[in-house]
Amino acid sequence: MGMASDSAVRDMEQGDLDSVMEIESEVFASPWTRDLFDFELRRTEKTMYLVAEHEGKVVGYLGAQLLDNEIHVTNMAVTGRARRMGVGSLLLISCVRRSVKKGGRWLTLEVRESNNEARAFYELFGFDPIGIRHGYYTDIGEDAVIMVTGDIRDRAFLELLDELELSRVHRKGAR
């Protein structure tokens, strides 16, 4: 089967930070610092940080802040060798499932306006664009598209998630 079907998602730990920092540097032009990840990991009542592991190696991660009913996805990245293999889907599905258990009602995030691939990916998961944050990405002054889901506890949303999970497991080469 594909990488995602052979991968597991778990809570990020301090010992994962070397791998996370490698992915962060590989994927982002302006990566987060180790100190910022360290700070976020210590705020367990206010954050959710997950890693996807494949054959004992961290191949992706997702971070989110818990803001009452809102779960705000702060960052998500998958290493190049694991892209389009279902790891991103696995992480986002795990985030949504955990968010429902924590009382979340919707997810929000920002994505670079130029990142059409990521925007299309999030739209598959029921995210809709609702606005722009001008100059949000300070490295080049790029705008961010604000995206939000509907109620993640809604039957239709949960059915969409089930369908995505099934297609991810059965479709080789899924993101």
MODELLER restraints for C-alpha pairs under 7 A, 6 or more apart:
rsr = mdl.restraints
at = mdl.atoms
rsr.add(forms.Gaussian(group=physical.xy_distance, feature=features.Distance(at['CA:2:A'], at['CA:85:A']), mean=6.30, stdev=0.5))
rsr.add(forms.Gaussian(group=physical.xy_distance, feature=features.Distance(at['CA:2:A'], at['CA:172:A']), mean=5.63, stdev=0.5))
rsr.add(forms.Gaussian(group=physical.xy_distance, feature=features.Distance(at['CA:2:A'], at['CA:173:A']), mean=6.80, stdev=0.5))
rsr.add(forms.Gaussian(group=physical.xy_distance, feature=features.Distance(at['CA:3:A'], at['CA:54:A']), mean=6.93, stdev=0.5))
rsr.add(forms.Gaussian(group=physical.xy_distance, feature=features.Distance(at['CA:3:A'], at['CA:85:A']), mean=5.71, stdev=0.5))
rsr.add(forms.Gaussian(group=physical.xy_distance, feature=features.Distance(at['CA:3:A'], at['CA:86:A']), mean=6.92, stdev=0.5))
rsr.add(forms.Gaussian(group=physical.xy_distance, feature=features.Distance(at['CA:4:A'], at['CA:85:A']), mean=6.02, stdev=0.5))
rsr.add(forms.Gaussian(group=physical.xy_distance, feature=features.Distance(at['CA:4:A'], at['CA:86:A']), mean=4.82, stdev=0.5))
rsr.add(forms.Gaussian(group=physical.xy_distance, feature=features.Distance(at['CA:4:A'], at['CA:87:A']), mean=5.00, stdev=0.5))
rsr.add(forms.Gaussian(group=physical.xy_distance, feature=features.Distance(at['CA:4:A'], at['CA:90:A']), mean=6.63, stdev=0.5))
rsr.add(forms.Gaussian(group=physical.xy_distance, feature=features.Distance(at['CA:5:A'], at['CA:169:A']), mean=5.87, stdev=0.5))
rsr.add(forms.Gaussian(group=physical.xy_distance, feature=features.Distance(at['CA:6:A'], at['CA:54:A']), mean=6.43, stdev=0.5))
rsr.add(forms.Gaussian(group=physical.xy_distance, feature=features.Distance(at['CA:7:A'], at['CA:52:A']), mean=6.35, stdev=0.5))
rsr.add(forms.Gaussian(group=physical.xy_distance, feature=features.Distance(at['CA:7:A'], at['CA:53:A']), mean=5.36, stdev=0.5))
rsr.add(forms.Gaussian(group=physical.xy_distance, feature=features.Distance(at['CA:7:A'], at['CA:54:A']), mean=4.59, stdev=0.5))
rsr.add(forms.Gaussian(group=physical.xy_distance, feature=features.Distance(at['CA:8:A'], at['CA:52:A']), mean=5.52, stdev=0.5))
rsr.add(forms.Gaussian(group=physical.xy_distance, feature=features.Distance(at['CA:8:A'], at['CA:53:A']), mean=5.36, stdev=0.5))
rsr.add(forms.Gaussian(group=physical.xy_distance, feature=features.Distance(at['CA:8:A'], at['CA:54:A']), mean=6.82, stdev=0.5))
rsr.add(forms.Gaussian(group=physical.xy_distance, feature=features.Distance(at['CA:9:A'], at['CA:50:A']), mean=6.52, stdev=0.5))
rsr.add(forms.Gaussian(group=physical.xy_distance, feature=features.Distance(at['CA:9:A'], at['CA:51:A']), mean=5.57, stdev=0.5))
rsr.add(forms.Gaussian(group=physical.xy_distance, feature=features.Distance(at['CA:9:A'], at['CA:52:A']), mean=4.43, stdev=0.5))
rsr.add(forms.Gaussian(group=physical.xy_distance, feature=features.Distance(at['CA:9:A'], at['CA:53:A']), mean=6.38, stdev=0.5))
rsr.add(forms.Gaussian(group=physical.xy_distance, feature=features.Distance(at['CA:9:A'], at['CA:91:A']), mean=6.70, stdev=0.5))
rsr.add(forms.Gaussian(group=physical.xy_distance, feature=features.Distance(at['CA:10:A'], at['CA:50:A']), mean=5.56, stdev=0.5))
rsr.add(forms.Gaussian(group=physical.xy_distance, feature=features.Distance(at['CA:10:A'], at['CA:51:A']), mean=5.65, stdev=0.5))
rsr.add(forms.Gaussian(group=physical.xy_distance, feature=features.Distance(at['CA:10:A'], at['CA:52:A']), mean=6.67, stdev=0.5))
rsr.add(forms.Gaussian(group=physical.xy_distance, feature=features.Distance(at['CA:11:A'], at['CA:49:A']), mean=5.89, stdev=0.5))
rsr.add(forms.Gaussian(group=physical.xy_distance, feature=features.Distance(at['CA:11:A'], at['CA:50:A']), mean=4.48, stdev=0.5))
rsr.add(forms.Gaussian(group=physical.xy_distance, feature=features.Distance(at['CA:11:A'], at['CA:51:A']), mean=6.20, stdev=0.5))
rsr.add(forms.Gaussian(group=physical.xy_distance, feature=features.Distance(at['CA:12:A'], at['CA:49:A']), mean=5.33, stdev=0.5))
rsr.add(forms.Gaussian(group=physical.xy_distance, feature=features.Distance(at['CA:12:A'], at['CA:50:A']), mean=4.77, stdev=0.5))
rsr.add(forms.Gaussian(group=physical.xy_distance, feature=features.Distance(at['CA:12:A'], at['CA:51:A']), mean=5.34, stdev=0.5))
rsr.add(forms.Gaussian(group=physical.xy_distance, feature=features.Distance(at['CA:19:A'], at['CA:58:A']), mean=6.19, stdev=0.5))
rsr.add(forms.Gaussian(group=physical.xy_distance, feature=features.Distance(at['CA:21:A'], at['CA:34:A']), mean=6.77, stdev=0.5))
rsr.add(forms.Gaussian(group=physical.xy_distance, feature=features.Distance(at['CA:23:A'], at['CA:77:A']), mean=6.93, stdev=0.5))
rsr.add(forms.Gaussian(group=physical.xy_distance, feature=features.Distance(at['CA:23:A'], at['CA:78:A']), mean=6.87, stdev=0.5))
rsr.add(forms.Gaussian(group=physical.xy_distance, feature=features.Distance(at['CA:23:A'], at['CA:79:A']), mean=5.54, stdev=0.5))
rsr.add(forms.Gaussian(group=physical.xy_distance, feature=features.Distance(at['CA:24:A'], at['CA:31:A']), mean=5.49, stdev=0.5))
rsr.add(forms.Gaussian(group=physical.xy_distance, feature=features.Distance(at['CA:24:A'], at['CA:32:A']), mean=6.99, stdev=0.5))
rsr.add(forms.Gaussian(group=physical.xy_distance, feature=features.Distance(at['CA:24:A'], at['CA:77:A']), mean=6.96, stdev=0.5))
rsr.add(forms.Gaussian(group=physical.xy_distance, feature=features.Distance(at['CA:25:A'], at['CA:31:A']), mean=5.61, stdev=0.5))
rsr.add(forms.Gaussian(group=physical.xy_distance, feature=features.Distance(at['CA:27:A'], at['CA:77:A']), mean=6.76, stdev=0.5))
rsr.add(forms.Gaussian(group=physical.xy_distance, feature=features.Distance(at['CA:30:A'], at['CA:139:A']), mean=6.58, stdev=0.5))
rsr.add(forms.Gaussian(group=physical.xy_distance, feature=features.Distance(at['CA:40:A'], at['CA:47:A']), mean=6.65, stdev=0.5))
rsr.add(forms.Gaussian(group=physical.xy_distance, feature=features.Distance(at['CA:46:A'], at['CA:65:A']), mean=5.78, stdev=0.5))
rsr.add(forms.Gaussian(group=physical.xy_distance, feature=features.Distance(at['CA:46:A'], at['CA:66:A']), mean=4.98, stdev=0.5))
rsr.add(forms.Gaussian(group=physical.xy_distance, feature=features.Distance(at['CA:47:A'], at['CA:64:A']), mean=5.60, stdev=0.5))
rsr.add(forms.Gaussian(group=physical.xy_distance, feature=features.Distance(at['CA:47:A'], at['CA:65:A']), mean=4.37, stdev=0.5))
rsr.add(forms.Gaussian(group=physical.xy_distance, feature=features.Distance(at['CA:47:A'], at['CA:66:A']), mean=5.43, stdev=0.5))
rsr.add(forms.Gaussian(group=physical.xy_distance, feature=features.Distance(at['CA:48:A'], at['CA:63:A']), mean=5.76, stdev=0.5))
rsr.add(forms.Gaussian(group=physical.xy_distance, feature=features.Distance(at['CA:48:A'], at['CA:64:A']), mean=5.12, stdev=0.5))
rsr.add(forms.Gaussian(group=physical.xy_distance, feature=features.Distance(at['CA:48:A'], at['CA:65:A']), mean=6.31, stdev=0.5))
rsr.add(forms.Gaussian(group=physical.xy_distance, feature=features.Distance(at['CA:49:A'], at['CA:62:A']), mean=5.74, stdev=0.5))
rsr.add(forms.Gaussian(group=physical.xy_distance, feature=features.Distance(at['CA:49:A'], at['CA:63:A']), mean=4.36, stdev=0.5))
rsr.add(forms.Gaussian(group=physical.xy_distance, feature=features.Distance(at['CA:49:A'], at['CA:64:A']), mean=6.34, stdev=0.5))
rsr.add(forms.Gaussian(group=physical.xy_distance, feature=features.Distance(at['CA:50:A'], at['CA:61:A']), mean=5.46, stdev=0.5))
rsr.add(forms.Gaussian(group=physical.xy_distance, feature=features.Distance(at['CA:50:A'], at['CA:62:A']), mean=5.26, stdev=0.5))
rsr.add(forms.Gaussian(group=physical.xy_distance, feature=features.Distance(at['CA:50:A'], at['CA:63:A']), mean=6.42, stdev=0.5))
rsr.add(forms.Gaussian(group=physical.xy_distance, feature=features.Distance(at['CA:51:A'], at['CA:58:A']), mean=6.37, stdev=0.5))
rsr.add(forms.Gaussian(group=physical.xy_distance, feature=features.Distance(at['CA:51:A'], at['CA:60:A']), mean=5.67, stdev=0.5))
rsr.add(forms.Gaussian(group=physical.xy_distance, feature=features.Distance(at['CA:51:A'], at['CA:61:A']), mean=4.19, stdev=0.5))
rsr.add(forms.Gaussian(group=physical.xy_distance, feature=features.Distance(at['CA:51:A'], at['CA:62:A']), mean=6.51, stdev=0.5))
rsr.add(forms.Gaussian(group=physical.xy_distance, feature=features.Distance(at['CA:52:A'], at['CA:58:A']), mean=5.70, stdev=0.5))
rsr.add(forms.Gaussian(group=physical.xy_distance, feature=features.Distance(at['CA:52:A'], at['CA:59:A']), mean=5.75, stdev=0.5))
rsr.add(forms.Gaussian(group=physical.xy_distance, feature=features.Distance(at['CA:52:A'], at['CA:60:A']), mean=5.10, stdev=0.5))
rsr.add(forms.Gaussian(group=physical.xy_distance, feature=features.Distance(at['CA:52:A'], at['CA:61:A']), mean=5.99, stdev=0.5))
rsr.add(forms.Gaussian(group=physical.xy_distance, feature=features.Distance(at['CA:52:A'], at['CA:87:A']), mean=6.92, stdev=0.5))
rsr.add(forms.Gaussian(group=physical.xy_distance, feature=features.Distance(at['CA:52:A'], at['CA:91:A']), mean=6.68, stdev=0.5))
rsr.add(forms.Gaussian(group=physical.xy_distance, feature=features.Distance(at['CA:53:A'], at['CA:59:A']), mean=5.68, stdev=0.5))
rsr.add(forms.Gaussian(group=physical.xy_distance, feature=features.Distance(at['CA:59:A'], at['CA:78:A']), mean=5.83, stdev=0.5))
rsr.add(forms.Gaussian(group=physical.xy_distance, feature=features.Distance(at['CA:59:A'], at['CA:79:A']), mean=5.44, stdev=0.5))
rsr.add(forms.Gaussian(group=physical.xy_distance, feature=features.Distance(at['CA:59:A'], at['CA:82:A']), mean=6.36, stdev=0.5))
rsr.add(forms.Gaussian(group=physical.xy_distance, feature=features.Distance(at['CA:60:A'], at['CA:77:A']), mean=5.50, stdev=0.5))
rsr.add(forms.Gaussian(group=physical.xy_distance, feature=features.Distance(at['CA:60:A'], at['CA:78:A']), mean=4.04, stdev=0.5))
rsr.add(forms.Gaussian(group=physical.xy_distance, feature=features.Distance(at['CA:60:A'], at['CA:79:A']), mean=6.00, stdev=0.5))
rsr.add(forms.Gaussian(group=physical.xy_distance, feature=features.Distance(at['CA:60:A'], at['CA:87:A']), mean=6.88, stdev=0.5))
rsr.add(forms.Gaussian(group=physical.xy_distance, feature=features.Distance(at['CA:61:A'], at['CA:76:A']), mean=5.62, stdev=0.5))
rsr.add(forms.Gaussian(group=physical.xy_distance, feature=features.Distance(at['CA:61:A'], at['CA:77:A']), mean=5.66, stdev=0.5))
rsr.add(forms.Gaussian(group=physical.xy_distance, feature=features.Distance(at['CA:61:A'], at['CA:78:A']), mean=6.60, stdev=0.5))
rsr.add(forms.Gaussian(group=physical.xy_distance, feature=features.Distance(at['CA:62:A'], at['CA:75:A']), mean=5.68, stdev=0.5))
rsr.add(forms.Gaussian(group=physical.xy_distance, feature=features.Distance(at['CA:62:A'], at['CA:76:A']), mean=4.21, stdev=0.5))
rsr.add(forms.Gaussian(group=physical.xy_distance, feature=features.Distance(at['CA:62:A'], at['CA:77:A']), mean=6.68, stdev=0.5))
rsr.add(forms.Gaussian(group=physical.xy_distance, feature=features.Distance(at['CA:62:A'], at['CA:91:A']), mean=6.48, stdev=0.5))
rsr.add(forms.Gaussian(group=physical.xy_distance, feature=features.Distance(at['CA:63:A'], at['CA:73:A']), mean=5.90, stdev=0.5))
rsr.add(forms.Gaussian(group=physical.xy_distance, feature=features.Distance(at['CA:63:A'], at['CA:74:A']), mean=5.49, stdev=0.5))
rsr.add(forms.Gaussian(group=physical.xy_distance, feature=features.Distance(at['CA:63:A'], at['CA:75:A']), mean=5.16, stdev=0.5))
rsr.add(forms.Gaussian(group=physical.xy_distance, feature=features.Distance(at['CA:63:A'], at['CA:76:A']), mean=6.30, stdev=0.5))
rsr.add(forms.Gaussian(group=physical.xy_distance, feature=features.Distance(at['CA:64:A'], at['CA:71:A']), mean=6.33, stdev=0.5))
rsr.add(forms.Gaussian(group=physical.xy_distance, feature=features.Distance(at['CA:64:A'], at['CA:72:A']), mean=5.24, stdev=0.5))
rsr.add(forms.Gaussian(group=physical.xy_distance, feature=features.Distance(at['CA:64:A'], at['CA:73:A']), mean=4.14, stdev=0.5))
rsr.add(forms.Gaussian(group=physical.xy_distance, feature=features.Distance(at['CA:64:A'], at['CA:74:A']), mean=5.09, stdev=0.5))
rsr.add(forms.Gaussian(group=physical.xy_distance, feature=features.Distance(at['CA:65:A'], at['CA:71:A']), mean=5.80, stdev=0.5))
rsr.add(forms.Gaussian(group=physical.xy_distance, feature=features.Distance(at['CA:65:A'], at['CA:72:A']), mean=5.11, stdev=0.5))
rsr.add(forms.Gaussian(group=physical.xy_distance, feature=features.Distance(at['CA:65:A'], at['CA:73:A']), mean=6.50, stdev=0.5))
rsr.add(forms.Gaussian(group=physical.xy_distance, feature=features.Distance(at['CA:65:A'], at['CA:74:A']), mean=6.88, stdev=0.5))
rsr.add(forms.Gaussian(group=physical.xy_distance, feature=features.Distance(at['CA:66:A'], at['CA:72:A']), mean=6.53, stdev=0.5))
rsr.add(forms.Gaussian(group=physical.xy_distance, feature=features.Distance(at['CA:69:A'], at['CA:103:A']), mean=6.26, stdev=0.5))
rsr.add(forms.Gaussian(group=physical.xy_distance, feature=features.Distance(at['CA:69:A'], at['CA:104:A']), mean=4.36, stdev=0.5))
rsr.add(forms.Gaussian(group=physical.xy_distance, feature=features.Distance(at['CA:69:A'], at['CA:105:A']), mean=5.12, stdev=0.5))
rsr.add(forms.Gaussian(group=physical.xy_distance, feature=features.Distance(at['CA:69:A'], at['CA:106:A']), mean=6.76, stdev=0.5))
rsr.add(forms.Gaussian(group=physical.xy_distance, feature=features.Distance(at['CA:70:A'], at['CA:104:A']), mean=5.65, stdev=0.5))
rsr.add(forms.Gaussian(group=physical.xy_distance, feature=features.Distance(at['CA:70:A'], at['CA:105:A']), mean=6.11, stdev=0.5))
rsr.add(forms.Gaussian(group=physical.xy_distance, feature=features.Distance(at['CA:70:A'], at['CA:106:A']), mean=5.33, stdev=0.5))
rsr.add(forms.Gaussian(group=physical.xy_distance, feature=features.Distance(at['CA:70:A'], at['CA:107:A']), mean=5.75, stdev=0.5))
rsr.add(forms.Gaussian(group=physical.xy_distance, feature=features.Distance(at['CA:71:A'], at['CA:99:A']), mean=6.83, stdev=0.5))
rsr.add(forms.Gaussian(group=physical.xy_distance, feature=features.Distance(at['CA:71:A'], at['CA:104:A']), mean=6.18, stdev=0.5))
rsr.add(forms.Gaussian(group=physical.xy_distance, feature=features.Distance(at['CA:71:A'], at['CA:106:A']), mean=6.29, stdev=0.5))
rsr.add(forms.Gaussian(group=physical.xy_distance, feature=features.Distance(at['CA:71:A'], at['CA:107:A']), mean=4.70, stdev=0.5))
rsr.add(forms.Gaussian(group=physical.xy_distance, feature=features.Distance(at['CA:71:A'], at['CA:108:A']), mean=6.33, stdev=0.5))
rsr.add(forms.Gaussian(group=physical.xy_distance, feature=features.Distance(at['CA:72:A'], at['CA:107:A']), mean=5.64, stdev=0.5))
rsr.add(forms.Gaussian(group=physical.xy_distance, feature=features.Distance(at['CA:72:A'], at['CA:108:A']), mean=4.75, stdev=0.5))
rsr.add(forms.Gaussian(group=physical.xy_distance, feature=features.Distance(at['CA:72:A'], at['CA:109:A']), mean=5.65, stdev=0.5))
rsr.add(forms.Gaussian(group=physical.xy_distance, feature=features.Distance(at['CA:73:A'], at['CA:107:A']), mean=6.99, stdev=0.5))
rsr.add(forms.Gaussian(group=physical.xy_distance, feature=features.Distance(at['CA:73:A'], at['CA:108:A']), mean=6.14, stdev=0.5))
rsr.add(forms.Gaussian(group=physical.xy_distance, feature=features.Distance(at['CA:73:A'], at['CA:109:A']), mean=5.08, stdev=0.5))
rsr.add(forms.Gaussian(group=physical.xy_distance, feature=features.Distance(at['CA:74:A'], at['CA:109:A']), mean=6.53, stdev=0.5))
rsr.add(forms.Gaussian(group=physical.xy_distance, feature=features.Distance(at['CA:78:A'], at['CA:88:A']), mean=6.47, stdev=0.5))
rsr.add(forms.Gaussian(group=physical.xy_distance, feature=features.Distance(at['CA:83:A'], at['CA:175:A']), mean=5.93, stdev=0.5))
rsr.add(forms.Gaussian(group=physical.xy_distance, feature=features.Distance(at['CA:84:A'], at['CA:173:A']), mean=5.60, stdev=0.5))
rsr.add(forms.Gaussian(group=physical.xy_distance, feature=features.Distance(at['CA:84:A'], at['CA:174:A']), mean=5.13, stdev=0.5))
rsr.add(forms.Gaussian(group=physical.xy_distance, feature=features.Distance(at['CA:84:A'], at['CA:175:A']), mean=3.27, stdev=0.5))
rsr.add(forms.Gaussian(group=physical.xy_distance, feature=features.Distance(at['CA:85:A'], at['CA:173:A']), mean=4.72, stdev=0.5))
rsr.add(forms.Gaussian(group=physical.xy_distance, feature=features.Distance(at['CA:85:A'], at['CA:174:A']), mean=4.70, stdev=0.5))
rsr.add(forms.Gaussian(group=physical.xy_distance, feature=features.Distance(at['CA:85:A'], at['CA:175:A']), mean=4.56, stdev=0.5))
rsr.add(forms.Gaussian(group=physical.xy_distance, feature=features.Distance(at['CA:86:A'], at['CA:168:A']), mean=5.97, stdev=0.5))
rsr.add(forms.Gaussian(group=physical.xy_distance, feature=features.Distance(at['CA:86:A'], at['CA:173:A']), mean=6.91, stdev=0.5))
rsr.add(forms.Gaussian(group=physical.xy_distance, feature=features.Distance(at['CA:86:A'], at['CA:174:A']), mean=4.52, stdev=0.5))
rsr.add(forms.Gaussian(group=physical.xy_distance, feature=features.Distance(at['CA:86:A'], at['CA:175:A']), mean=3.93, stdev=0.5))
rsr.add(forms.Gaussian(group=physical.xy_distance, feature=features.Distance(at['CA:87:A'], at['CA:175:A']), mean=6.25, stdev=0.5))
rsr.add(forms.Gaussian(group=physical.xy_distance, feature=features.Distance(at['CA:88:A'], at['CA:175:A']), mean=5.99, stdev=0.5))
rsr.add(forms.Gaussian(group=physical.xy_distance, feature=features.Distance(at['CA:89:A'], at['CA:175:A']), mean=6.22, stdev=0.5))
rsr.add(forms.Gaussian(group=physical.xy_distance, feature=features.Distance(at['CA:93:A'], at['CA:161:A']), mean=6.89, stdev=0.5))
rsr.add(forms.Gaussian(group=physical.xy_distance, feature=features.Distance(at['CA:100:A'], at['CA:152:A']), mean=6.81, stdev=0.5))
rsr.add(forms.Gaussian(group=physical.xy_distance, feature=features.Distance(at['CA:100:A'], at['CA:153:A']), mean=6.36, stdev=0.5))
rsr.add(forms.Gaussian(group=physical.xy_distance, feature=features.Distance(at['CA:105:A'], at['CA:151:A']), mean=5.02, stdev=0.5))
rsr.add(forms.Gaussian(group=physical.xy_distance, feature=features.Distance(at['CA:105:A'], at['CA:152:A']), mean=5.36, stdev=0.5))
rsr.add(forms.Gaussian(group=physical.xy_distance, feature=features.Distance(at['CA:105:A'], at['CA:153:A']), mean=6.24, stdev=0.5))
rsr.add(forms.Gaussian(group=physical.xy_distance, feature=features.Distance(at['CA:106:A'], at['CA:148:A']), mean=7.00, stdev=0.5))
rsr.add(forms.Gaussian(group=physical.xy_distance, feature=features.Distance(at['CA:106:A'], at['CA:149:A']), mean=5.50, stdev=0.5))
rsr.add(forms.Gaussian(group=physical.xy_distance, feature=features.Distance(at['CA:106:A'], at['CA:150:A']), mean=5.82, stdev=0.5))
rsr.add(forms.Gaussian(group=physical.xy_distance, feature=features.Distance(at['CA:106:A'], at['CA:151:A']), mean=5.09, stdev=0.5))
rsr.add(forms.Gaussian(group=physical.xy_distance, feature=features.Distance(at['CA:106:A'], at['CA:152:A']), mean=5.39, stdev=0.5))
rsr.add(forms.Gaussian(group=physical.xy_distance, feature=features.Distance(at['CA:107:A'], at['CA:148:A']), mean=5.62, stdev=0.5))
rsr.add(forms.Gaussian(group=physical.xy_distance, feature=features.Distance(at['CA:107:A'], at['CA:149:A']), mean=5.45, stdev=0.5))
rsr.add(forms.Gaussian(group=physical.xy_distance, feature=features.Distance(at['CA:108:A'], at['CA:147:A']), mean=5.63, stdev=0.5))
rsr.add(forms.Gaussian(group=physical.xy_distance, feature=features.Distance(at['CA:108:A'], at['CA:148:A']), mean=4.36, stdev=0.5))
rsr.add(forms.Gaussian(group=physical.xy_distance, feature=features.Distance(at['CA:108:A'], at['CA:149:A']), mean=6.66, stdev=0.5))
rsr.add(forms.Gaussian(group=physical.xy_distance, feature=features.Distance(at['CA:109:A'], at['CA:146:A']), mean=5.92, stdev=0.5))
rsr.add(forms.Gaussian(group=physical.xy_distance, feature=features.Distance(at['CA:109:A'], at['CA:147:A']), mean=5.43, stdev=0.5))
rsr.add(forms.Gaussian(group=physical.xy_distance, feature=features.Distance(at['CA:109:A'], at['CA:148:A']), mean=6.62, stdev=0.5))
rsr.add(forms.Gaussian(group=physical.xy_distance, feature=features.Distance(at['CA:110:A'], at['CA:144:A']), mean=5.59, stdev=0.5))
rsr.add(forms.Gaussian(group=physical.xy_distance, feature=features.Distance(at['CA:110:A'], at['CA:145:A']), mean=5.45, stdev=0.5))
rsr.add(forms.Gaussian(group=physical.xy_distance, feature=features.Distance(at['CA:110:A'], at['CA:146:A']), mean=4.63, stdev=0.5))
rsr.add(forms.Gaussian(group=physical.xy_distance, feature=features.Distance(at['CA:110:A'], at['CA:147:A']), mean=6.14, stdev=0.5))
rsr.add(forms.Gaussian(group=physical.xy_distance, feature=features.Distance(at['CA:111:A'], at['CA:119:A']), mean=6.91, stdev=0.5))
rsr.add(forms.Gaussian(group=physical.xy_distance, feature=features.Distance(at['CA:111:A'], at['CA:144:A']), mean=5.22, stdev=0.5))
rsr.add(forms.Gaussian(group=physical.xy_distance, feature=features.Distance(at['CA:111:A'], at['CA:145:A']), mean=5.34, stdev=0.5))
rsr.add(forms.Gaussian(group=physical.xy_distance, feature=features.Distance(at['CA:111:A'], at['CA:146:A']), mean=6.77, stdev=0.5))
rsr.add(forms.Gaussian(group=physical.xy_distance, feature=features.Distance(at['CA:112:A'], at['CA:142:A']), mean=6.87, stdev=0.5))
rsr.add(forms.Gaussian(group=physical.xy_distance, feature=features.Distance(at['CA:112:A'], at['CA:143:A']), mean=6.28, stdev=0.5))
rsr.add(forms.Gaussian(group=physical.xy_distance, feature=features.Distance(at['CA:112:A'], at['CA:144:A']), mean=4.61, stdev=0.5))
rsr.add(forms.Gaussian(group=physical.xy_distance, feature=features.Distance(at['CA:112:A'], at['CA:145:A']), mean=6.24, stdev=0.5))
rsr.add(forms.Gaussian(group=physical.xy_distance, feature=features.Distance(at['CA:113:A'], at['CA:143:A']), mean=5.74, stdev=0.5))
rsr.add(forms.Gaussian(group=physical.xy_distance, feature=features.Distance(at['CA:113:A'], at['CA:144:A']), mean=5.16, stdev=0.5))
rsr.add(forms.Gaussian(group=physical.xy_distance, feature=features.Distance(at['CA:113:A'], at['CA:145:A']), mean=5.47, stdev=0.5))
rsr.add(forms.Gaussian(group=physical.xy_distance, feature=features.Distance(at['CA:126:A'], at['CA:149:A']), mean=5.48, stdev=0.5))
rsr.add(forms.Gaussian(group=physical.xy_distance, feature=features.Distance(at['CA:127:A'], at['CA:147:A']), mean=5.61, stdev=0.5))
rsr.add(forms.Gaussian(group=physical.xy_distance, feature=features.Distance(at['CA:127:A'], at['CA:148:A']), mean=4.89, stdev=0.5))
rsr.add(forms.Gaussian(group=physical.xy_distance, feature=features.Distance(at['CA:127:A'], at['CA:149:A']), mean=4.37, stdev=0.5))
rsr.add(forms.Gaussian(group=physical.xy_distance, feature=features.Distance(at['CA:128:A'], at['CA:147:A']), mean=5.14, stdev=0.5))
rsr.add(forms.Gaussian(group=physical.xy_distance, feature=features.Distance(at['CA:128:A'], at['CA:148:A']), mean=5.41, stdev=0.5))
rsr.add(forms.Gaussian(group=physical.xy_distance, feature=features.Distance(at['CA:128:A'], at['CA:149:A']), mean=6.24, stdev=0.5))
rsr.add(forms.Gaussian(group=physical.xy_distance, feature=features.Distance(at['CA:129:A'], at['CA:145:A']), mean=6.38, stdev=0.5))
rsr.add(forms.Gaussian(group=physical.xy_distance, feature=features.Distance(at['CA:129:A'], at['CA:146:A']), mean=5.65, stdev=0.5))
rsr.add(forms.Gaussian(group=physical.xy_distance, feature=features.Distance(at['CA:129:A'], at['CA:147:A']), mean=4.28, stdev=0.5))
rsr.add(forms.Gaussian(group=physical.xy_distance, feature=features.Distance(at['CA:129:A'], at['CA:148:A']), mean=6.59, stdev=0.5))
rsr.add(forms.Gaussian(group=physical.xy_distance, feature=features.Distance(at['CA:130:A'], at['CA:146:A']), mean=5.70, stdev=0.5))
rsr.add(forms.Gaussian(group=physical.xy_distance, feature=features.Distance(at['CA:130:A'], at['CA:147:A']), mean=5.74, stdev=0.5))
rsr.add(forms.Gaussian(group=physical.xy_distance, feature=features.Distance(at['CA:130:A'], at['CA:148:A']), mean=7.00, stdev=0.5))
rsr.add(forms.Gaussian(group=physical.xy_distance, feature=features.Distance(at['CA:131:A'], at['CA:145:A']), mean=5.95, stdev=0.5))
rsr.add(forms.Gaussian(group=physical.xy_distance, feature=features.Distance(at['CA:131:A'], at['CA:146:A']), mean=5.16, stdev=0.5))
rsr.add(forms.Gaussian(group=physical.xy_distance, feature=features.Distance(at['CA:132:A'], at['CA:143:A']), mean=6.55, stdev=0.5))
rsr.add(forms.Gaussian(group=physical.xy_distance, feature=features.Distance(at['CA:132:A'], at['CA:144:A']), mean=5.60, stdev=0.5))
rsr.add(forms.Gaussian(group=physical.xy_distance, feature=features.Distance(at['CA:132:A'], at['CA:145:A']), mean=4.69, stdev=0.5))
rsr.add(forms.Gaussian(group=physical.xy_distance, feature=features.Distance(at['CA:132:A'], at['CA:146:A']), mean=5.68, stdev=0.5))
rsr.add(forms.Gaussian(group=physical.xy_distance, feature=features.Distance(at['CA:133:A'], at['CA:143:A']), mean=5.62, stdev=0.5))
rsr.add(forms.Gaussian(group=physical.xy_distance, feature=features.Distance(at['CA:133:A'], at['CA:144:A']), mean=5.06, stdev=0.5))
rsr.add(forms.Gaussian(group=physical.xy_distance, feature=features.Distance(at['CA:133:A'], at['CA:145:A']), mean=6.44, stdev=0.5))
rsr.add(forms.Gaussian(group=physical.xy_distance, feature=features.Distance(at['CA:133:A'], at['CA:146:A']), mean=6.94, stdev=0.5))
rsr.add(forms.Gaussian(group=physical.xy_distance, feature=features.Distance(at['CA:134:A'], at['CA:143:A']), mean=4.53, stdev=0.5))
rsr.add(forms.Gaussian(group=physical.xy_distance, feature=features.Distance(at['CA:134:A'], at['CA:144:A']), mean=6.56, stdev=0.5))
rsr.add(forms.Gaussian(group=physical.xy_distance, feature=features.Distance(at['CA:135:A'], at['CA:141:A']), mean=4.32, stdev=0.5))
rsr.add(forms.Gaussian(group=physical.xy_distance, feature=features.Distance(at['CA:135:A'], at['CA:142:A']), mean=4.95, stdev=0.5))
rsr.add(forms.Gaussian(group=physical.xy_distance, feature=features.Distance(at['CA:135:A'], at['CA:143:A']), mean=4.66, stdev=0.5))
rsr.add(forms.Gaussian(group=physical.xy_distance, feature=features.Distance(at['CA:136:A'], at['CA:142:A']), mean=6.19, stdev=0.5))
rsr.add(forms.Gaussian(group=physical.xy_distance, feature=features.Distance(at['CA:136:A'], at['CA:143:A']), mean=5.30, stdev=0.5))
rsr.add(forms.Gaussian(group=physical.xy_distance, feature=features.Distance(at['CA:136:A'], at['CA:144:A']), mean=5.70, stdev=0.5))
rsr.add(forms.Gaussian(group=physical.xy_distance, feature=features.Distance(at['CA:137:A'], at['CA:143:A']), mean=6.39, stdev=0.5))
rsr.add(forms.Gaussian(group=physical.xy_distance, feature=features.Distance(at['CA:137:A'], at['CA:144:A']), mean=6.98, stdev=0.5))
rsr.add(forms.Gaussian(group=physical.xy_distance, feature=features.Distance(at['CA:152:A'], at['CA:158:A']), mean=6.66, stdev=0.5))
rsr.add(forms.Gaussian(group=physical.xy_distance, feature=features.Distance(at['CA:168:A'], at['CA:174:A']), mean=5.73, stdev=0.5))
